Amino acid sequence: MAARMTSKTANNPLPGRRSSLPTPDCRPRLESNDTVEAVPPPYSEQDRIWDAAGQTLPKHISEAPKLIAIMGPTGTGKSTFISKLAAREMKIGHNLSSCTEEVEEVPCKVGDQHVILVDTPGFNDTNRTDTEILTALADWMKSSYQGDMLLSGIIYLHAISDTRMTHSNLQNLRMFRKLCGDHNLKNVILATTKWSVTPLVDAERREKDLTSETGFWRTMMAAGSVVRRFENSAKSAKDLVEEILDARQTFVPTIQKEVVEGVKLADTQAGAFIEETIALLQKKHDEEKQALWEELQRAKKEHNRTMQEALQDERQRLDKRMADREEEQRQLHMTTNEALQLRIKKLEEAYVEEEQNAQEFIEFQSKLPKRDKNKVKLGFWHLSWRCQICKKKAELEGHWMCPDCGHVQENIH
């Protein structure tokens, strides 16, 4: 991998960095008969991460753990990648819903080096808006910087099983470049996943499409990114991480530099990209609404009541999507405190819903015959499924269409 920029020794450090100069010894001199209590070592950011994982940061290591972010769209295998190296089990999704909703730090050991792998949620998520995900990433970037923890590299995952570069994948890639900054792309490994579930001929053709002169990754490769394959094994994951460790460099992504310097979220490059996307979607919604209104007028002239009702329902769904976009735009301009209060509110609502589901499960289980009670496990029980688009619940399983918005999906246990 190409040489990486070093920010630890930069001539113009960002605000908030701790000085590398030794502080003068201002402690009072001790007389021979004086005693002093032992002062425990400071509790570092690395200690916090190891404690959260139920482990203890080894004190004999000569250098701080290396920080590597795992990024990419939902469903590309970020949690699977980390599970190959982590000492604990990761939650892995097997359908279109994201199983990573927050930034999660996972300590592990690769060879003799202690590493912290950072599991990040993908954009265009099933449960959270892009603004909420950007806020979570920005908060983590700021706190990790203030804790003297800089990234050594980023592994960006892409599922080779995808038959084409979808709109969601393309939006994730564009957002990633805004977050990282083109000048930092030399610190990035572009790794393809899911080779074992894709015919080799198809996978190699898609890989060639990504890396060709007109491919989606060509500009990133020209800026220093390298392309690798993740073959769903511990050895493959270890090889990718070691490639980053061998460079022995750290860097500051664009979003991290922006939030540390006090740039408002909406004014960051990533925030501006989200706002631009919302504006385009609102324009599209306005056009669709006008087309619906014209169709509705024709249906009224033809006295087609069934068509009128269908168009009214579609108009309501469109209004709901527009309202959601306006709310997301409002969130983008929130202050830090307002964003925190909103997050707390959503967490409280999620907790209440989880408690209700648990209570319904208990009531359901109590009505089962004794021979069936042991067959039902709470972790695999779903009283109802939630539509990935409009979030409406429906007591339907298998391949089904949402009765509210018409989105077709499949629920997998």
Summary of the structure (lengths in Angstrom):
residues: 413
radius of gyration: 25.3
end to end distance: 40.8
largest distance: 103.7
contacts: 1145
relative contact order: 0.10
helix: 47%
strand: 13%
